[in-house]
Amino acid sequence: MIKILLLCFFALNIYAKDFTIASYNAENLFDLKKQNSEYKEFIPNTASKWNQKNFNIKINNAVKVIKDIDADIIALQEIENRAVIQLLLKKIPAYKYSSFVKYSRSSVGVGFLSKIKIKDNRQIDVKFTNKIFRPILETTFELENKEFKIFNNHWPSKRIAESYRVKFAKKLQDRLSKLPRDYDYILVGDFNSNYDEDRSFKYNKKLNNTSGITGINQVLNTTVGNKYITYDDVLKQKRKVHFNLWLDLPSNDRFSNKYRTQSNTPDNIILSPALLDSKNISYIHNSFKVFKPNYLYRNNKVLRWQMKGSKYNKVHVGAGYSDHLPIYAKFSTSKEKTNPIKEIKKNSKKELNKISDLYTKMKLIQPAIIKNAVVIYKSKTGAIIKQKNERAIYIYKHAQELKLGYSYTLQINEIVDYNGLKEVDSFSVLEENGRFKNYRSLFINAKKNDILNPSNQNEIAFNLKGTVKKRKLYIDDSNSMLKGKSIKLFAKNKQDLPKDKETITFKSAHIGVYRGNPQILIHSSSDYKVGN
């Protein structure tokens, strides 16, 4: 009997397969045939030097990236035409299948290279009276008699308002609503939208012409009620929601593009709930990654394709790759290896009683009870709490009743991740434990600790000295481990910022982060003193 069971288990799993899906905006991969839809700098054999030499470098660089990722399916954006896809197939014979769409008057389109059988394709048209963009490519794949779809997107850039991206999202969501609830599908591509777009764009009057509604969050339902869809509730929602895989990474690792050192996530892999159950095909938990070898990303910079000259007279240098980094995730047909929800539920049974536990969650399904939480800093409405030998966290508001230097038992009801900074959004005081002797002993010494390390966010640092230049603190303390480095200064009230060229020493520096960049949050001018 045991032998029969083992044989059955082996028979079920011998065909099980893990496979990788990637997405890569190759940044303007044009060929050398003039089609009158090219961008000016990609018109062949002109003063821009888009010639055979530079074309060879750019196409071979793209080939290197695709080979090194070695995905079973890769979605590509900013491909000029089907001829470029065919050339990639020729140079990378491991890929047997492909698909591609664009409008005839568009400069670029979207496509797939695949080692997995393509069953069929369809084009989702998104058209405007005054603009031409790209259709959405819906491709159906078949693996071990299991069918799934991938939707390749390239939404309009942020040169135009959010209403354009909302229209793309509505067209896509209309199509998705026609699929069975348990159908496996994946949304990939360059959405020109951050995973937290509704938080990052709403103060931009140029973009926000939709009253705070975004395509990626409110239309595709990666959020519900201003909260992210997570593993905890993705299978419980009645509406058609989606899980964005950026949530699988620590906040400091969430970027596929850098703009003036700011981290952005225009490229996304977004899952249907069916990919998180135990049927057919499932996502492999924690397999989502950004592909960033040092030839693509170095010194906090994405090594994009290089051009020199003015805005209107660009010349190709013949070096670089793309301004986007590829992203990828792994999937499987094996039930034994997947079912991420089961794995998450097993881990979520652990009681949350440390502040460091809060940094592992995007939202709380049940309250966390934090004992011995010491208030180490107070602002007008906020506070920073810390446990001894533990992390610190920022209570953004409603902390007026908390007293500086006192210890509490707190019930944390809600947390938020605001542009990378973890904050407590709602809490209750369960018990006041009394005064904590020498609360300043819980500060970190900026001379001996790397305050730029993401693990030190929300800490209060002392011994931090430097000179202010253009709202940055340049650390010139010869005894500091960070001598010669700089950190941005931010204050909600600009009058609290130190003046340019002043030398300041922080008595209590709140170490924050904004979209991947560390910064010091100044809540009051009393946080620092001016002079040596």
Secondary structure, 3 states (H helix, E strand, C coil): CHHHHHHHHHHHHCCCCEEEEEEEEEEEECCCCCCCCCCHHHCCCCCCCCCHHHHHHHHHHHHHHHHHHCCCEEEEEEECCHHHHHHHHHHCCCCCEEEEECCCCCCCEEEEEECCEEEEEEEECCCCCCCCCCCEEEEEEEECCEEEEEEEEECCCCCCCHHHHHHHHHHHHHHHCCCCCCCCEEEEEECCCCCCHHHHCCCCCCCCCCCCCCHHHHHCCCEECCEECCCCCCCCCCCCCCEEHHHHCCHHHCCCEEECCEEECCEEEEECHHHHCCCCCEECCCCCEECCCCCCEECCEECCCCEEEECCEEEECCCCCCCCCCEEEEEECCCCCCCHHHHHHHHHCCCCCCHHHHCCCCCCCCCEEEEEEEEEEECCCCEEEECCCCCEEEECCCCCCCCCCEEEEEEEEEEEEECCEEEEEEEEEEEEEEECCCHHHHCEECCCCCCCCHHHCCCEEECEEEEEECCEEECCCCCCCCCCCEEEEECCCHHHCCCCCCEEEECCEEEEEECCEEEEECCCHHHEEECC
